[in-house]
Amino acid sequence: QVQLVESGGGMAQTGGSLRLSCAASGRSLSRLGLGWFRQAPGREREFVSTITGSGMSTHGADSVKGRFTMSRDNAKNTVYLQMSSLRSEDTAVYYCAATKDAYGRSWPTWYIDPSHYTYWGQGTQVTVST
């Protein structure tokens, strides 16, 4: 069993920055596919970013490219989402997700689908105000 705990959410002004963390326990992150997703009120959960096991490659949604950066520290069993140039439309609950079934899957297409992830954190609220 994998437990994921997000932290770092909160309030920020437009143009500001926040850094989310996701600490994992129960299994080494180096063996898991990982992603960040978000869900705004009244909207479906959407893909934000994903990262390879080595951390050498990342892929982000078009809406966050150039603004959000995902990284991982396998030694600390933690993944991060550095968010900059925040916009009001970034307001959402952000979730960290993990899967044991990523080996050999098509990168990055397979990783974008939230239904492919088995383990989810409780979510952390990010609110961006003008």
C-alpha positions in Angstrom: 0.0 0.0 0.0 1.2 3.5 -0.9 0.3 6.5 1.2 0.7 10.0 -0.3 0.5 13.2 1.7 0.5 16.6 -0.1 1.5 19.9 1.5 2.3 23.4 0.5 -1.0 24.6 -0.7 -2.5 27.9 0.4 -3.3 31.3 -1.0 -1.2 33.3 -3.4 -1.7 36.4 -5.5 -1.8 36.5 -9.2 1.7 36.2 -10.5 2.9 34.6 -7.3 4.4 31.2 -6.6 3.8 28.2 -4.5 5.6 24.9 -4.1 3.6 21.7 -3.4 5.2 18.6 -1.9 4.0 15.0 -1.9 5.6 12.7 0.5 5.2 9.0 -0.1 5.4 6.0 2.3 4.9 2.3 1.8 6.9 2.0 -1.4 9.8 3.6 -3.1 8.8 6.4 -5.5 11.5 5.3 -7.9 9.3 2.3 -8.8 6.1 4.3 -9.3 4.6 6.4 -12.0 3.7 9.8 -10.6 1.5 12.7 -11.5 -0.1 15.8 -10.3 -3.7 16.5 -11.0 -6.1 19.2 -10.0 -9.9 19.7 -9.6 -11.7 23.0 -9.5 -15.3 23.3 -8.2 -17.8 22.0 -10.7 -15.1 20.6 -13.0 -13.6 17.2 -13.7 -10.2 16.3 -12.4 -7.5 17.3 -14.9 -3.9 16.4 -15.6 -1.3 18.9 -14.5 2.1 17.2 -14.8 3.9 13.9 -14.8 7.5 12.7 -14.4 9.6 9.7 -15.3 11.1 7.4 -12.7 14.5 8.9 -13.1 13.2 12.4 -13.0 15.0 13.2 -16.3 11.8 13.9 -18.3 8.6 15.7 -17.3 5.4 16.5 -19.2 3.0 19.2 -18.3 -0.5 20.3 -19.5 -0.5 23.1 -22.0 -2.1 25.3 -19.5 0.9 25.1 -17.1 3.8 24.8 -19.5 6.5 27.3 -18.8 4.9 28.1 -15.4 4.9 24.8 -13.4 7.8 22.4 -12.9 7.5 18.9 -11.5 10.5 17.3 -9.8 11.2 14.3 -7.7 13.7 13.4 -5.0 13.8 9.6 -4.8 16.1 9.7 -1.7 13.4 11.7 0.2 10.6 9.7 -1.5 9.0 13.0 -2.3 7.8 14.8 -5.5 7.3 18.5 -5.9 5.3 20.9 -8.0 6.8 24.3 -8.3 4.1 26.7 -9.5 5.0 30.2 -10.7 3.2 33.0 -12.5 0.0 31.8 -10.9 -3.3 32.7 -12.4 -6.8 32.8 -11.0 -7.7 29.8 -13.1 -5.1 27.7 -11.3 -7.3 27.8 -8.2 -8.2 24.1 -7.4 -7.5 21.2 -5.1 -4.2 19.7 -6.2 -3.7 15.9 -5.9 -0.6 13.8 -6.1 -1.1 10.4 -7.6 0.9 7.2 -8.1 0.7 4.0 -9.9 2.6 0.7 -9.9 1.5 -0.1 -13.5 3.6 2.4 -15.4 6.4 0.1 -16.6 6.5 0.0 -20.3 3.6 2.4 -20.8 3.5 5.0 -23.5 5.2 8.2 -22.4 3.6 10.6 -21.8 0.2 9.7 -23.1 -0.6 6.9 -20.7 0.4 9.0 -17.7 -2.1 11.8 -18.5 -5.2 9.7 -17.7 -6.2 9.9 -14.0 -7.9 6.5 -14.2 -4.5 4.9 -14.6 -3.5 5.9 -11.1 -4.2 3.8 -8.1 -3.0 5.8 -5.2 -4.1 9.4 -4.4 -3.3 11.9 -1.7 -5.9 13.8 0.2 -5.4 16.9 -1.9 -4.2 20.4 -1.0 -6.1 23.6 -1.8 -4.5 26.3 -3.9 -6.3 29.6 -4.1 -5.0 32.4 -6.4 -6.5 35.8 -5.9 -6.1 39.1 -7.8 
